[in-house]
């Protein structure tokens, strides 16, 4: 008995119904176009590694945002948390080295600074979660407030001055390579695998999807919705903090403006990757692909000598198109009341 490879239940048909496959095709098409128009510059190892490293910071930040959006929430504070966590890591480094506690080339110094940034990120996420779960503030309002608070704290801590990242080990996380692959990309891949396992293979991960699909039904089935949301918003800020520290490690300097506007990039990566703002859908693979699409678009505009002012407009346009396509797919547009 022969099986039709293009039949309704064939492997090929199942592949084409995987949402991430469509996102991958868009990414592939963009790469092919740039390879045609800017063959030498786009396909160079240096440029490809630059693109991968650039979008890895955004992807890591967006992993937490993805979990929030799956629960039908939103976290607008990730850009500011991104910056404040990086500033706190740099300030910790400055204090420990200037007071003579640790040498700049100490592994312990890099570890403590990274942990300090992670703790700050997680703490800010806990504050978001408390406002959302205990005071019942809408996530939009709670995280919008935290966006302003975190940015203000970063500016107050630095007084507008940049802080040098003196640890070569810390900088290696953002600047180093293992073979020809940037260390930050390897960290992104490891975090993507771990987060995918958490979402797909653990009970809490299934709870996250259940809450996004129908929060009231999830609550009636015995799921502690507030506890799951607390975890999700804490993880969102934690991932934002990790992304921020890796970017600062790449630049070698921390500034209060780090991560400014990155909340749009994080949300765009999630939505372009196939997640629904209505909740209940999303994947970490989609986030990586969405962040890669944004990275390729930005890089392509630079290679094509398009003004930097148009880059944000391009990302915003892609974000709106992704949301419209999601609404069309669900049949919300054009449906009568």
KETI-390782 format. One record per residue: x, y negated, z negated of N, C-alpha, C in turn; residue in three letters. Coordinates in steps of 0.2 Angstrom, whole numbers, padded with zeros to 4 digits, always signed. Atoms other than C-alpha are relative to their C-alpha. Layout:
<nodes>
XYZXYZXYZALA
...
</nodes>
This chain:
<nodes>
+0004+0006+0000+0000+0000+0000+0004-0006+0000UNK
-0004+0006-0001+0007-0017+0006-0003-0005-0004UNK
+0002+0005+0003+0006-0032-0004+0001-0007+0004UNK
-0001+0006-0003+0003-0049+0004+0004-0005-0004UNK
-0004+0004+0004+0017-0060-0002-0003-0007+0000UNK
+0003+0006+0001+0006-0075+0001-0007+0000-0002UNK
+0007-0001+0003-0010-0068-0007-0001-0004-0006UNK
+0003+0004+0006-0020-0076-0021+0004+0001-0006UNK
-0004-0001+0006-0010-0067-0034+0007+0002+0001UNK
-0007-0002-0001+0007-0065-0026+0004-0004-0004UNK
-0005+0003+0004+0023-0070-0034+0001-0007+0003UNK
-0001+0007-0003+0025-0085-0021-0006-0005-0002UNK
+0006+0004+0002+0007-0091-0025+0001-0002-0008UNK
-0001+0001+0007+0011-0090-0044+0006-0006-0001UNK
-0005+0005+0001+0027-0100-0042-0002-0007+0002UNK
+0002+0007-0002+0019-0114-0032-0006-0003-0005UNK
+0005+0002+0005+0006-0115-0046+0003-0002-0007UNK
-0004+0002+0006+0020-0118-0059+0001-0008+0001UNK
+0000+0007-0001+0019-0137-0062+0007-0003+0000UNK
-0007+0002-0001+0038-0139-0065+0003+0001+0007UNK
-0003-0002-0007+0041-0131-0048-0002-0006+0005UNK
+0002+0006-0004+0032-0146-0040+0005-0006-0002UNK
-0005+0005+0002+0043-0158-0050+0007+0001+0002UNK
-0006-0002-0003+0058-0149-0045+0001-0001+0007UNK
+0000+0002-0007+0053-0151-0027+0001-0007+0002UNK
-0001+0007-0001+0052-0169-0029+0007-0002-0001UNK
-0007+0001+0002+0069-0170-0037+0004+0002+0006UNK
-0004-0003-0005+0076-0159-0023-0001-0005+0006UNK
+0001+0005-0005+0068-0171-0010+0004-0006+0000UNK
-0004+0006+0002+0076-0186-0018+0007+0001+0001UNK
-0007-0001-0001+0093-0178-0018+0002+0001+0007UNK
-0002-0001-0007+0092-0173+0000+0000-0006+0004UNK
+0000+0006-0003+0087-0190+0005+0006-0004-0001UNK
-0006+0004+0002+0101-0198-0004+0006+0003+0003UNK
-0006-0003-0003+0113-0185+0002+0001-0002+0008UNK
+0000+0002-0007+0108-0190+0020+0002-0007+0001UNK
-0001+0007-0001+0109-0208+0018+0007-0003-0003UNK
-0006+0002+0003+0124-0209+0006+0004+0006-0002UNK
-0004-0006+0000+0133-0193+0009+0006+0000-0005UNK
-0006+0000+0003+0150-0197+0003-0001-0002-0007UNK
+0001+0003+0007+0145-0207-0013-0004+0004-0004UNK
+0005-0004+0004+0130-0197-0019+0003+0007-0002UNK
-0002-0007+0001+0137-0180-0017+0007+0001-0003UNK
-0006+0000+0003+0154-0184-0025-0001+0003-0007UNK
+0000-0003+0007+0158-0174-0041-0001-0006-0005UNK
+0000+0006+0005+0161-0191-0050-0007-0003-0001UNK
+0007+0003+0000+0144-0198-0045-0005+0005-0003UNK
+0005-0005+0002+0134-0182-0049+0001+0001-0008UNK
-0001-0001+0007+0142-0180-0066-0002-0007-0004UNK
+0003+0007+0003+0138-0199-0070-0007+0001+0000UNK
+0007+0000+0000+0120-0196-0065-0002+0005-0006UNK
+0002-0005+0005+0119-0180-0076+0001-0003-0007UNK
-0001+0003+0007+0127-0189-0091-0005-0005-0002UNK
+0005+0005+0001+0116-0204-0089-0007+0002-0002UNK
+0006-0002+0002+0100-0195-0089-0001+0005-0006UNK
+0000-0005+0006+0105-0182-0103-0002-0004-0006UNK
+0002+0004+0006+0103-0196-0116-0007-0001+0000UNK
+0007+0001+0000+0086-0200-0110-0004+0006-0001UNK
+0003-0006+0001+0081-0182-0109+0000+0002-0007UNK
+0000-0002+0007+0086-0178-0127-0005-0004-0004UNK
+0004+0004+0003+0077-0193-0133-0008+0002+0001UNK
+0007-0002-0002+0061-0187-0123-0002+0006-0003UNK
+0003-0006+0003+0061-0170-0131-0005-0001-0005UNK
+0005+0002+0005+0053-0177-0146-0006-0003+0002UNK
+0006+0003-0003+0042-0188-0137-0005+0005+0003UNK
+0004-0005-0003+0036-0173-0127-0005+0004-0005UNK
+0004-0004+0005+0030-0164-0143-0005-0005-0003UNK
+0005+0005+0003+0021-0180-0149-0006+0000+0006UNK
+0005+0001-0005+0012-0182-0132-0004+0007+0001UNK
+0004-0006+0000+0007-0163-0132-0005+0000-0005UNK
+0005+0000+0005-0002-0167-0148-0005-0006+0001UNK
+0004+0005-0002-0011-0181-0139+0002-0007-0003UNK
-0002+0006+0003-0001-0194-0148+0005-0004+0004UNK
-0005+0004-0004+0012-0207-0143+0005-0003-0005UNK
-0005+0003+0004+0028-0214-0150+0004-0005+0003UNK
-0003+0006-0003+0033-0231-0145+0006-0002-0003UNK
-0006+0003+0004+0047-0233-0158+0006+0003+0002UNK
-0006-0004-0001+0059-0221-0150+0006-0004+0003UNK
-0005+0004-0002+0069-0234-0141+0004-0004-0005UNK
-0003+0003+0006+0072-0244-0157+0003+0004-0005UNK
-0004-0005+0004+0076-0229-0167+0006+0003+0003UNK
-0006-0002-0004+0088-0224-0153+0006-0005-0002UNK
-0005+0005+0001+0097-0240-0156+0002-0001-0008UNK
-0002+0001+0007+0096-0241-0175+0004+0006-0003UNK
-0004-0006+0002+0102-0223-0178+0008-0001+0003UNK
-0007+0001-0002+0117-0227-0167+0004-0005-0004UNK
-0003+0005+0004+0121-0243-0176+0002+0002-0007UNK
-0002-0003+0007+0120-0234-0193+0006+0005+0000UNK
-0006-0004-0001+0132-0221-0187+0006-0004+0001UNK
-0006+0004-0001+0144-0234-0181+0002-0004-0007UNK
-0002+0004+0007+0143-0244-0198+0003+0005-0005UNK
-0003-0005+0004+0146-0228-0207+0007+0002+0001UNK
-0006-0001-0002+0161-0225-0197+0005-0006-0002UNK
-0004+0006+0002+0167-0243-0200+0002+0000-0007UNK
-0001+0000+0008+0165-0241-0219+0005+0005-0002UNK
-0004-0006+0003+0173-0224-0221+0008-0001+0003UNK
-0007+0001-0003+0189-0230-0210+0003-0006-0003UNK
-0003+0006+0003+0191-0247-0217+0001+0000-0007UNK
-0001-0001+0007+0190-0242-0235+0005+0006-0001UNK
-0006-0005+0000+0203-0228-0231-0003+0007-0003UNK
+0003-0007+0002+0191-0213-0236+0002+0005+0005UNK
-0001-0004-0005+0194-0205-0219+0004-0003+0005UNK
-0004+0002-0005+0206-0206-0205-0005+0000+0007UNK
+0004+0001-0005+0199-0211-0188+0000+0007+0005UNK
+0000-0006-0004+0204-0194-0180-0002+0006-0004UNK
+0002-0005+0004+0196-0184-0194-0007+0003+0003UNK
+0006-0003-0002+0183-0171-0189-0006-0001-0005UNK
+0005+0001+0005+0174-0174-0205-0003-0007+0001UNK
+0003+0007-0002+0172-0193-0200-0005+0001+0005UNK
+0005-0001-0006+0163-0188-0184-0006+0003-0002UNK
+0006-0004+0003+0152-0176-0193-0004-0004-0004UNK
+0004+0004+0005+0147-0187-0207-0004-0006+0004UNK
+0004+0006-0003+0143-0202-0195-0006+0003+0004UNK
+0005-0003-0004+0133-0190-0184-0006+0001-0004UNK
+0006-0002+0005+0123-0184-0199-0003-0006-0002UNK
+0003+0007+0002+0121-0202-0205-0006-0002+0005UNK
+0004+0002-0006+0113-0206-0188-0006+0004+0000UNK
+0006-0004+0000+0102-0191-0188-0005-0001-0006UNK
+0004+0001+0006+0096-0194-0206-0004-0006+0001UNK
+0004+0006-0001+0091-0212-0202-0006+0001+0005UNK
+0005-0001-0005+0082-0206-0186-0006+0004-0003UNK
+0006-0005+0003+0072-0192-0196-0004-0004-0005UNK
+0004+0004+0005+0068-0205-0210-0005-0004+0003UNK
+0004+0004-0004+0061-0217-0198-0006+0004+0003UNK
+0006-0004-0002+0050-0203-0191-0004+0002-0005UNK
+0005-0002+0006+0044-0198-0208-0004-0006-0002UNK
+0004+0006+0002+0038-0216-0211-0005-0001+0005UNK
+0005+0000-0005+0029-0216-0194-0005+0006-0002UNK
+0005-0005+0001+0021-0199-0199-0004-0001-0006UNK
+0004+0001+0006+0016-0205-0216-0006-0005+0002UNK
+0005+0005-0002+0007-0220-0208-0006+0003+0004UNK
+0005-0003-0005-0002-0209-0195-0004+0005-0004UNK
+0004-0005+0004-0007-0195-0207-0003-0002-0006UNK
+0003+0002+0006-0010-0204-0223-0005-0006+0000UNK
+0004+0006-0001-0017-0221-0218-0004+0001+0006UNK
+0004-0001-0006-0024-0214-0202+0000-0006+0005UNK
-0001+0005-0005-0017-0228-0192+0001+0004+0007UNK
-0001-0003-0007-0018-0224-0173+0008+0000+0001UNK
-0007-0001-0002-0001-0218-0167+0003-0006+0004UNK
-0002+0006-0004+0000-0233-0155+0002-0005-0004UNK
-0001+0006+0005-0001-0246-0169+0006+0002-0005UNK
-0005-0002+0004+0010-0236-0181+0007-0001+0003UNK
-0006-0001-0003+0024-0233-0169+0002-0007+0003UNK
-0002+0007-0003+0023-0251-0161+0003-0004-0006UNK
-0003+0004+0006+0026-0258-0179+0007+0002-0001UNK
-0007-0003+0001+0041-0246-0181+0005-0003+0005UNK
-0004+0003-0006+0047-0252-0164+0004-0007-0002UNK
-0003+0007+0002+0049-0270-0171+0004+0001-0006UNK
-0004+0000+0006+0055-0265-0188+0007+0003+0001UNK
-0007-0004-0001+0069-0253-0182+0004-0005+0004UNK
-0004+0004-0004+0075-0266-0169+0002-0006-0005UNK
-0002+0005+0005+0075-0280-0183+0005+0002-0005UNK
-0005-0002+0005+0085-0269-0195+0006+0001+0004UNK
-0006-0001-0004+0097-0265-0181+0004-0007+0001UNK
-0002+0007-0001+0099-0284-0177+0003-0003-0007UNK
-0002+0003+0007+0101-0288-0196+0006+0003-0002UNK
-0006-0004+0002+0114-0274-0199+0006-0002+0004UNK
-0006+0002-0005+0125-0280-0184+0001-0008+0000UNK
+0000+0007-0001+0121-0299-0185+0002-0002+0007UNK
-0001+0001-0007+0122-0298-0166+0007+0002+0002UNK
-0007-0001-0002+0140-0292-0166+0000+0008+0002UNK
-0001-0007-0002+0145-0275-0157+0005+0003-0005UNK
-0004-0004+0004+0153-0262-0168+0004+0006+0004UNK
-0004-0005-0004+0167-0252-0161+0000+0007-0003UNK
+0000-0007+0002+0167-0233-0162+0007+0002+0001UNK
-0008-0001+0000+0185-0229-0167+0001+0008+0000UNK
-0001-0007+0000+0183-0210-0169+0001+0003+0007UNK
+0000-0003-0006+0190-0201-0154-0004+0006+0001UNK
+0004-0006+0000+0181-0185-0159-0007-0002+0002UNK
+0007+0002-0001+0164-0194-0160+0000-0003+0008UNK
+0000+0003-0007+0168-0203-0143+0000+0006+0005UNK
-0001-0005-0005+0172-0186-0135-0007+0003+0001UNK
+0007-0002-0001+0153-0181-0137-0003-0003+0005UNK
+0003+0003-0005+0149-0194-0125+0004-0001+0006UNK
-0004+0002-0006+0164-0196-0114+0004+0007+0002UNK
-0004-0006-0002+0172-0178-0114-0004+0005+0005UNK
+0002-0005-0005+0170-0164-0102+0002+0007-0002UNK
-0002-0007+0000+0170-0145-0103+0000+0003+0007UNK
-0001-0001-0007+0177-0140-0086-0002-0006+0003UNK
+0002+0006-0003+0168-0152-0075-0007-0002-0002UNK
+0007+0002+0002+0152-0153-0085+0001-0004-0006UNK
-0001+0005+0006+0150-0168-0097-0003+0004-0006UNK
+0002-0003+0007+0148-0163-0116-0007-0002-0001UNK
+0007+0002+0001+0132-0173-0117-0005+0004+0004UNK
+0005-0004-0004+0124-0162-0103+0000+0007-0004UNK
+0000-0007+0003+0129-0146-0112-0004-0001-0007UNK
+0004+0001+0006+0122-0153-0129-0008+0000+0002UNK
+0007+0000-0002+0106-0157-0119-0003+0006+0002UNK
+0002-0006-0002+0105-0140-0112-0002+0005-0006UNK
+0001-0004+0006+0107-0132-0129-0006-0002-0004UNK
+0006+0002+0004+0094-0143-0137-0007+0002+0004UNK
+0006-0001-0004+0082-0140-0122-0002+0008-0001UNK
+0001-0007+0001+0084-0121-0125-0003+0001-0007UNK
+0002-0001+0007+0081-0122-0144-0007-0003+0000UNK
+0007+0003+0001+0066-0134-0142-0005+0004+0004UNK
+0005-0004-0004+0058-0123-0128-0002+0006-0004UNK
+0001-0006+0004+0060-0108-0140-0005-0002-0006UNK
+0004+0002+0005+0052-0118-0154-0007-0001+0002UNK
+0007+0002-0002+0037-0124-0144-0004+0007+0003UNK
+0003-0006-0003+0034-0107-0135+0000+0006-0004UNK
-0001-0006+0004+0039-0094-0147-0001+0000-0007UNK
+0001+0000+0007+0035-0100-0164-0008-0002-0001UNK
+0007+0002+0002+0018-0102-0173-0001-0007+0000UNK
+0001+0007+0000+0021-0120-0176+0000-0003+0007UNK
+0000+0003-0007+0024-0123-0158-0007+0001+0003UNK
+0007-0001-0002+0007-0115-0154-0005-0004-0003UNK
+0005+0005+0004-0001-0126-0167+0001-0007+0004UNK
-0001+0006-0003+0006-0141-0158-0004+0000+0006UNK
+0004+0000-0006-0002-0136-0142-0008+0000-0001UNK
+0007-0001+0002-0018-0131-0151-0003-0007-0002UNK
+0002+0007+0002-0019-0149-0159-0001-0004+0006UNK
+0001+0004-0006-0017-0157-0142-0006+0002+0004UNK
+0005-0002-0004-0030-0147-0134-0007-0001-0003UNK
+0006+0001+0003-0043-0149-0147+0001-0001-0008UNK
-0003+0001+0007-0038-0157-0164-0006+0003-0005UNK
+0005-0002+0004-0055-0154-0172-0001+0008-0001UNK
+0001-0007+0000-0056-0136-0167+0007+0003-0003UNK
-0006-0003+0004-0038-0133-0173+0000-0001-0007UNK
+0001+0001+0007-0042-0141-0190-0005+0006-0003UNK
+0005-0005+0002-0058-0129-0191+0003+0007+0000UNK
-0003-0007+0000-0047-0114-0187+0005+0001-0006UNK
-0005-0001+0005-0036-0117-0202+0007-0003+0000UNK
-0006+0003-0001-0022-0127-0195+0001-0006-0004UNK
-0002+0006+0003-0014-0140-0206+0002-0006+0005UNK
-0002+0005-0005-0015-0154-0193+0005-0005-0002UNK
-0004+0006+0003-0007-0168-0204+0007+0003-0001UNK
-0007-0002+0001+0008-0157-0208+0003+0001+0006UNK
-0003-0001-0007+0011-0152-0190+0002-0007+0003UNK
-0002+0006-0003+0010-0170-0185+0005-0004-0003UNK
-0006+0002+0004+0022-0175-0199+0006+0002+0003UNK
-0006-0003-0003+0034-0163-0192+0002-0003+0007UNK
-0001+0003-0007+0032-0169-0174+0002-0007+0001UNK
-0002+0007+0000+0034-0187-0177+0007-0001-0003UNK
-0007+0000+0003+0049-0184-0188+0005+0003+0005UNK
-0004-0003-0005+0057-0173-0174+0001-0005+0006UNK
+0000+0005-0006+0053-0187-0161+0005-0005-0002UNK
-0005+0004+0002+0063-0199-0171+0007+0003+0000UNK
-0006-0003+0000+0077-0187-0174+0003+0001+0006UNK
-0003-0001-0007+0079-0183-0156+0002-0007+0003UNK
-0002+0007-0002+0079-0202-0152+0007-0002-0003UNK
-0006+0002+0003+0093-0204-0165+0006+0004+0003UNK
-0005-0004-0003+0103-0190-0157+0002-0003+0007UNK
-0001+0004-0006+0101-0198-0140+0004-0006+0000UNK
-0003+0007+0001+0106-0215-0146+0008+0001-0002UNK
-0007-0001+0002+0122-0208-0154+0005+0002+0005UNK
-0004-0002-0005+0128-0199-0139+0001-0006+0005UNK
-0001+0006-0005+0125-0215-0128+0006-0005-0003UNK
-0005+0004+0003+0135-0225-0141+0007+0003+0001UNK
-0007-0004-0001+0149-0211-0140+0002-0001+0007UNK
-0002+0001-0007+0149-0214-0121+0003-0007+0001UNK
-0002+0007-0001+0150-0233-0122+0006-0002-0004UNK
-0005+0002+0005+0162-0233-0137-0001-0006-0004UNK
+0002+0005+0004+0153-0247-0145-0008+0000-0001UNK
+0007+0000+0002+0136-0249-0154-0002-0007-0001UNK
+0003+0006+0000+0125-0264-0152-0007+0000-0002UNK
+0007+0000+0002+0108-0269-0159-0005+0001+0006UNK
+0005+0000-0006+0101-0270-0141+0000+0007+0003UNK
+0000-0007-0003+0105-0251-0138-0007+0003+0000UNK
+0006-0003-0001+0090-0242-0132-0006-0005+0001UNK
+0005+0005-0001+0080-0258-0128-0004+0002+0006UNK
+0004-0002-0005+0066-0253-0117+0000+0008+0002UNK
-0001-0008-0001+0070-0234-0118-0006+0003-0002UNK
+0006-0004+0002+0053-0230-0125-0004+0001+0007UNK
+0004-0001-0007+0046-0232-0107+0004+0006+0004UNK
-0004-0005-0004+0060-0221-0100-0002+0007-0003UNK
+0002-0007+0003+0056-0207-0113-0007+0002+0002UNK
+0007-0002-0002+0037-0208-0110+0000+0002+0007UNK
+0001-0002-0007+0040-0208-0091+0003+0007+0001UNK
-0003-0007-0001+0052-0193-0092-0005+0006-0002UNK
+0005-0005+0002+0038-0183-0101-0005+0000+0005UNK
+0006+0000-0004+0024-0188-0090+0002+0002+0007UNK
-0003-0002-0006+0034-0187-0074+0001+0008+0001UNK
-0002-0008+0001+0039-0169-0080-0007+0004+0000UNK
+0007-0004+0000+0020-0164-0080-0004+0000-0006UNK
+0004+0000+0006+0014-0167-0097-0006-0005+0001UNK
+0006+0004+0000-0003-0175-0100-0001-0004-0006UNK
+0001+0005+0006-0006-0190-0110-0007+0002-0004UNK
+0006-0002+0004-0023-0182-0115+0002+0006-0005UNK
-0002-0005+0004-0013-0169-0124-0001+0007+0002UNK
+0001-0007-0001-0011-0150-0124+0004+0003+0006UNK
-0004-0002-0006+0001-0149-0109+0007-0003-0001UNK
-0007+0002-0001+0020-0151-0107+0005+0005-0001UNK
-0005-0004+0000+0036-0143-0106+0007-0003-0001UNK
-0006+0003+0000+0054-0146-0110+0004+0000+0006UNK
-0003+0000-0007+0060-0141-0093-0003-0005+0004UNK
+0003+0005-0003+0048-0153-0086+0003-0007-0002UNK
-0004+0006+0003+0056-0167-0097+0007-0001+0003UNK
-0007+0001-0004+0073-0163-0090+0000-0002+0007UNK
+0001+0001-0008+0067-0163-0072-0002-0007+0000UNK
+0002+0006+0000+0058-0179-0076+0005-0006-0001UNK
-0006+0005+0001+0073-0188-0083+0005+0000+0005UNK
-0004-0001-0005+0083-0181-0069-0002-0004+0006UNK
+0003+0004-0006+0071-0189-0056+0001-0007-0001UNK
-0002+0007+0001+0073-0206-0065+0007-0002+0001UNK
-0007+0001-0001+0092-0204-0065+0002-0001+0007UNK
-0001+0000-0007+0092-0200-0047-0002-0006+0004UNK
+0003+0007-0003+0081-0215-0042+0004-0006-0002UNK
-0004+0006+0002+0091-0227-0052+0007+0000+0004UNK
-0006-0001-0003+0107-0220-0045+0000-0002+0008UNK
+0001+0001-0008+0100-0220-0027-0001-0008+0001UNK
+0001+0008-0001+0095-0239-0029+0006-0003+0000UNK
-0006+0003+0000+0112-0243-0034+0004+0001+0006UNK
-0004-0002-0006+0120-0234-0020-0003-0003+0006UNK
+0003+0003-0006+0108-0242-0008+0000-0008-0001UNK
-0001+0007+0001+0113-0259-0015-0007-0004-0001UNK
+0007+0003+0002+0095-0263-0022+0002-0003-0006UNK
-0001+0004+0006+0095-0276-0035-0003+0004-0006UNK
+0001-0003+0006+0095-0270-0053-0007-0002-0003UNK
+0006+0003+0002+0079-0280-0056-0006+0005+0002UNK
+0006-0004-0003+0069-0268-0045+0000+0007-0003UNK
-0001-0007+0003+0075-0252-0055-0006+0001-0005UNK
+0006-0001+0005+0062-0254-0069-0006+0000+0004UNK
+0006+0000-0004+0049-0258-0056-0001+0006+0003UNK
+0000-0007-0004+0053-0242-0047-0002+0005-0005UNK
+0002-0005+0005+0052-0232-0063-0007-0001-0003UNK
+0007+0001+0001+0036-0240-0068-0005+0002+0005UNK
+0004-0003-0006+0028-0236-0051+0000+0007+0000UNK
+0000-0008+0001+0033-0218-0053-0004+0002-0006UNK
+0004-0002+0006+0026-0217-0070-0008-0001+0001UNK
+0007+0001-0002+0009-0224-0064-0002+0005+0005UNK
+0002-0005-0004+0009-0212-0050-0001+0007-0003UNK
+0000-0007+0003+0013-0197-0061-0007+0000-0004UNK
+0006+0000+0004-0002-0202-0073-0006+0000+0005UNK
+0006+0000-0004-0014-0205-0058+0000+0007+0003UNK
+0000-0007-0002-0009-0188-0051-0003+0005-0005UNK
+0002-0004+0006-0012-0180-0068-0007+0000-0001UNK
+0007+0001+0001-0029-0188-0069-0004+0003+0006UNK
+0003-0003-0006-0033-0182-0051+0000+0008-0001UNK
+0000-0008+0001-0028-0164-0055-0005+0002-0005UNK
+0005-0002+0005-0039-0164-0070-0007-0002+0002UNK
+0007+0002-0003-0054-0172-0060-0003-0006-0004UNK
+0002+0005+0004-0055-0187-0072-0002-0006+0005UNK
+0001+0006-0005-0054-0200-0057-0005+0002+0005UNK
+0006-0001-0005-0070-0201-0046-0005+0004-0003UNK
+0005-0004+0003-0080-0191-0058-0005-0004-0003UNK
+0005+0004+0002-0097-0198-0062-0001+0002-0008UNK
+0001+0000+0007-0102-0201-0080-0006+0005-0002UNK
</nodes>
